[in-house]
Amino acid sequence: MNYTELAPAYIRAIAPYQPGKPISELERELGITGIVKLASNENPLGASPKAIAAARAALDEIGLYPDGNGFALKDALVQRYGVAHNQVVLGNGSNDVLELVAHAFLTVGDKAVYSDHAFAVYPLATQAVGAAGISVPAKDFGHDLDAMRIAAVENGAKVIFIANPNNPTGTFLTGKALYEFLRALPAEILVILDEAYNEYLPTECRYDSVSWLAEFPNLLISRTMSKAYGLASLRVGYGLGNPQVIDMINRVRQPFNVNSMAQAAAVAALQDADFVQRTFVLNQQGMAQMTDGLKALGLRYIPSFGNFVAFHVPNAAGIYRRLLELGVIVRPIGNYAMPDYLRVSIGLATQNEKFLAVLKTALGETA
């Protein structure tokens, strides 16, 4: 009996998501220590001490189910963004929110639009419900909004996924461009604006997408606590949108999808603006260090507005493997149709320095 045949064809066709290699796995494989992981866009500062303390305190009630409605966390988000409780949905990471959108609004025969080189979860979530994904050619490694709008309208798409900044390329769409895109789009097409890296935007690039919710009921904003807030292991994300959209998502959401420690830590993290500002400053400094180093090595890179940078390198697969052997984990992005690129997260200054040093060594060996 071939039990894979029990699954629908659209499930059998899925290529599973490949996360960044964990440090423990590389230690087992190569027997080395002192590994630097710059593969998963994690916060090199870790999490806010306030968030850690709140998570520890929540351990006292580990035998109880979490608040399935997440009232305290929703209330913190309501106070932060000036929305209503029924405009907030919580997710087990923002990936969960994206997948819940697909489950709530897409089915076999429906269509979703996203860009080439955009976050891999968009096609995965679409395919997992039997819907068809339409990948629109990128413009300078970023979203071509006009082409995406045309593709959505002409193909009768129900959903458009947009990442800003985009992962893994780091490209950025201005608030003006996004606003005009929403104005030009038919109201029956749901737009998922994935702002996982929003907190890393330079001050002059920031825009208030939340204020658009009153004008565009077809807009859902997805954000995460995994990046700038440093809660990647706890898995906390959220969506902000129209109450009717949120209601449909909640109908397919698992009732206890965000655990008690995660909820408590997220509430505390939202209150620690100083930690987020330190994270932002460190990232700005690290980005300059990283891009200056890549320039010095004669490598091209895609200007990034996130906490990572994608760079072009000859023999990317071989360089990736050599970096592993030298104790640095980065991210190959051949699965994003970018086989000649690697993506490196911004770390602490010492981590960035080690990466650039071993990259220089690896390049010298293959020259």
C-alpha positions in Angstrom: 0.0 0.0 0.0 1.4 3.4 -1.0 -0.2 5.6 1.6 0.9 8.8 -0.2 -1.9 8.0 -2.7 -4.4 8.6 0.1 -3.5 12.3 0.0 -4.9 14.6 -2.7 -2.7 15.2 -5.7 -2.2 18.9 -4.7 -0.8 17.8 -1.4 1.5 15.2 -2.9 2.9 18.0 -5.2 4.0 20.2 -2.3 7.7 20.7 -1.7 7.9 21.1 2.1 9.2 24.4 3.5 12.9 24.2 4.3 13.9 26.2 7.4 17.4 27.4 8.2 19.7 24.7 9.5 19.7 24.6 13.4 23.1 25.0 15.2 22.5 21.6 16.9 22.2 19.8 13.6 25.4 21.2 12.3 27.2 20.3 15.5 26.0 16.7 15.1 27.0 16.6 11.4 30.4 18.1 11.6 31.4 17.9 15.3 32.3 21.5 15.5 31.5 24.2 18.1 31.4 28.0 18.2 28.9 28.1 15.3 27.4 31.4 14.2 23.8 31.1 12.8 22.8 33.8 10.4 20.2 31.9 8.5 16.8 32.6 10.0 16.5 36.4 10.5 16.4 36.0 14.2 17.1 38.9 16.6 20.8 38.6 17.7 19.8 40.4 21.0 17.4 37.6 21.9 14.2 38.8 23.5 13.4 41.6 25.9 14.2 40.8 29.5 10.6 41.9 30.3 9.3 39.3 27.9 11.5 36.6 29.3 10.3 37.4 32.8 6.7 37.3 31.8 7.1 34.0 30.1 8.7 32.5 33.2 5.9 33.8 35.4 3.4 32.1 33.1 5.0 28.7 33.7 3.1 28.6 37.1 -0.1 28.0 35.1 1.4 25.5 32.6 -1.2 22.9 33.6 -4.0 25.1 32.4 -5.2 25.8 28.8 -4.3 29.2 27.5 -6.9 31.9 27.0 -8.3 30.7 23.6 -9.4 34.2 22.8 -6.1 35.8 23.8 -7.8 38.8 25.5 -4.8 40.4 27.2 -2.7 40.2 24.0 -5.5 41.4 21.8 -6.1 44.3 24.3 -2.4 45.3 24.1 -2.7 45.3 20.3 -5.9 47.3 20.5 -4.2 49.9 22.7 -1.2 50.0 20.4 -3.0 50.4 17.1 -6.4 51.9 17.9 -8.4 49.1 16.4 -11.3 47.1 17.9 -11.0 43.7 19.5 -12.9 42.1 16.6 -10.3 43.4 14.2 -7.5 41.3 15.7 -6.7 37.6 15.1 -3.8 35.8 16.8 -1.6 33.3 15.1 1.0 30.7 16.1 3.5 32.9 14.3 2.5 35.0 11.3 2.8 31.9 9.2 -0.2 30.6 10.9 -2.2 33.8 10.0 -1.2 33.3 6.4 -2.3 29.7 6.3 -5.5 30.5 8.1 -6.3 33.1 5.4 -5.9 30.3 2.8 -8.1 27.9 4.7 -10.8 30.6 5.3 -11.0 32.1 1.8 -9.5 29.7 -0.8 -10.6 26.3 -2.0 -10.1 24.0 -5.0 -10.4 26.1 -8.2 -9.7 29.5 -6.5 -6.6 31.6 -7.3 -4.1 33.6 -5.3 -1.5 36.0 -6.6 2.0 36.6 -5.3 5.3 37.7 -6.6 8.3 35.7 -7.8 11.0 35.6 -5.1 8.4 36.3 -2.4 7.9 34.4 0.9 7.6 30.6 0.3 4.6 30.2 2.6 2.3 32.0 0.1 2.5 29.3 -2.6 2.6 26.6 0.1 -0.6 27.8 1.9 -2.3 28.2 -1.5 -1.4 24.8 -2.7 -2.3 23.1 0.6 -6.0 24.0 0.1 -6.0 23.0 -3.6 -6.1 26.5 -4.9 -4.0 27.7 -7.8 -1.1 30.1 -7.3 -0.2 32.8 -9.8 3.4 33.9 -9.4 4.0 37.3 -11.1 7.5 38.1 -12.5 9.4 40.4 -10.1 10.7 43.9 -10.9 14.2 44.3 -9.6 13.7 41.4 -7.2 10.6 43.0 -5.8 6.9 43.2 -6.3 5.5 44.6 -9.6 2.2 45.9 -8.2 0.7 46.9 -11.5 1.4 43.5 -13.0 0.0 41.8 -9.8 -3.2 43.8 -10.0 -3.7 42.9 -13.7 -3.0 39.3 -13.0 -5.5 39.2 -10.1 -8.2 40.9 -12.1 -7.8 39.0 -15.3 -7.6 35.6 -13.6 -10.4 36.2 -11.1 -8.1 35.8 -8.1 -9.6 36.0 -4.6 -6.4 36.8 -2.7 -3.1 38.7 -3.2 -0.1 38.2 -0.9 2.3 41.1 -0.6 5.4 41.1 1.6 6.8 44.5 2.6 9.8 44.4 3.1 10.0 41.3 1.1 11.7 38.1 2.3 14.2 36.9 1.0 15.2 39.8 -1.2 14.7 42.7 1.3 13.0 44.9 -1.3 10.6 47.7 -0.2 7.4 49.2 -1.5 6.6 52.8 -0.5 3.4 53.6 1.5 2.3 55.7 -1.5 2.7 52.8 -3.9 0.8 50.4 -1.7 -2.0 52.9 -1.1 -2.5 53.6 -4.8 -2.5 49.9 -5.4 -5.3 49.3 -2.9 -7.3 52.2 -4.4 -7.0 50.7 -7.9 -7.9 47.1 -6.8 -11.5 45.8 -6.9 -12.9 45.5 -3.3 -13.7 41.8 -3.7 -10.0 40.9 -3.8 -8.5 40.3 -0.4 -5.0 41.8 0.1 -2.7 40.2 2.7 0.0 42.8 3.5 2.7 40.8 5.3 4.8 43.2 7.4 6.9 40.8 9.3 9.9 43.1 9.0 8.0 46.4 9.5 10.0 47.4 12.6 13.3 47.4 10.7 12.2 50.1 8.2 14.2 53.4 8.4 12.2 56.2 9.9 11.8 58.0 6.5 10.3 54.8 4.9 7.6 54.1 7.5 3.9 54.5 6.7 0.7 53.9 8.7 -0.9 50.9 7.0 -3.3 50.4 10.0 -5.0 53.7 9.2 -5.9 52.3 5.8 -8.2 49.6 7.4 -11.0 52.1 7.7 -10.9 52.8 3.9 -10.0 49.3 2.6 -12.1 46.5 4.2 -10.3 44.0 1.8 -7.0 44.7 3.6 -5.5 42.3 6.2 -2.2 43.3 7.8 -0.1 40.4 9.1 2.7 41.0 11.6 4.9 38.9 13.8 6.6 38.9 17.2 9.4 36.6 15.9 11.8 39.2 14.4 12.3 42.6 16.1 10.6 41.4 19.3 12.8 38.3 19.5 10.1 35.7 20.3 10.8 33.4 17.4 10.7 30.2 19.6 7.3 31.1 21.2 5.5 31.6 17.8 3.3 34.7 18.1 1.8 36.5 15.1 -1.3 38.5 14.5 -3.5 39.9 11.8 -5.4 43.2 11.8 -8.4 43.7 9.5 -12.1 44.0 8.8 -14.3 42.3 11.5 -16.0 40.2 8.8 -12.6 38.9 7.5 -11.3 38.3 11.1 -14.6 36.4 11.9 -14.0 34.0 9.0 -10.4 33.4 10.0 -11.4 32.7 13.6 -13.8 30.0 12.3 -10.8 27.9 11.1 -8.3 28.9 13.8 -7.5 26.4 16.4 -8.9 27.6 19.8 -5.6 27.4 21.7 -3.2 28.3 18.9 -1.1 30.7 20.9 0.2 29.3 24.2 0.1 31.1 27.6 3.8 31.8 27.8 3.8 33.2 24.3 0.8 35.5 25.0 2.4 36.8 28.3 5.8 37.4 26.6 4.2 39.2 23.7 2.2 41.5 26.0 5.4 42.4 27.8 7.5 42.7 24.6 5.0 45.2 23.2 5.6 47.4 26.2 9.4 47.4 25.8 9.9 50.1 23.2 13.5 50.6 24.3 14.4 47.0 23.4 12.9 47.4 19.9 14.8 50.6 19.4 18.1 48.9 20.4 17.2 46.2 18.0 16.6 48.7 15.2 19.9 50.6 15.9 21.9 47.4 16.0 20.4 46.3 12.7 21.2 49.6 11.0 24.8 49.4 12.2 25.1 45.7 11.2 23.6 46.2 7.8 26.2 48.9 7.1 28.9 46.5 8.3 27.6 43.6 6.3 27.1 45.5 3.0 30.5 47.3 3.3 32.1 43.9 3.8 30.3 42.4 0.8 31.4 45.4 -1.4 35.0 44.9 -0.2 34.8 41.3 -1.4 33.5 42.4 -4.8 30.1 40.8 -4.3 26.8 42.2 -5.6 23.9 42.4 -3.1 20.2 43.4 -3.2 19.7 46.6 -1.0 17.6 45.4 1.9 15.1 47.0 4.2 14.9 44.0 6.6 17.3 42.4 9.0 19.1 40.3 6.3 20.7 40.8 2.9 20.8 38.5 -0.2 24.0 38.5 -2.1 25.2 37.1 -5.4 28.1 34.6 -5.3 29.6 32.2 -7.8 29.0 28.6 -6.9 26.5 29.5 -4.2 25.8 25.9 -3.2 29.5 25.2 -2.8 30.1 28.4 -0.9 27.2 27.6 1.4 28.6 24.2 2.2 32.1 25.6 2.8 30.7 28.2 5.2 29.0 25.4 7.1 32.3 23.7 7.5 33.8 26.9 8.7 31.1 27.3 11.4 28.7 29.8 9.8 25.1 29.0 8.8 23.5 31.2 6.1 20.5 30.5 3.9 20.6 29.2 0.4 17.7 30.5 -1.6 17.7 28.4 -4.7 14.2 27.4 -3.9 13.2 31.0 -4.6 14.5 30.7 -8.1 17.7 32.5 -7.0 20.3 29.7 -7.2 23.3 32.1 -7.4 22.3 33.9 -4.2 22.7 33.3 -0.5 20.8 35.2 2.2 22.6 36.2 5.4 20.9 37.6 8.5 22.3 40.6 10.4 23.9 39.5 13.6 26.0 41.0 16.4 29.1 42.9 15.1 31.3 39.9 16.1 29.1 37.5 14.2 29.0 39.7 11.1 32.8 39.9 11.3 33.2 36.2 11.5 30.9 35.6 8.6 32.8 38.1 6.4 36.1 36.5 7.3 35.0 33.0 6.5 33.3 34.1 3.4 36.6 35.7 2.3 38.3 32.3 3.0 35.7 30.3 1.1 35.9 32.7 -1.9 39.7 32.5 -1.9 39.5 28.7 -2.0 37.3 28.6 -5.0 38.9 31.4 -7.0 
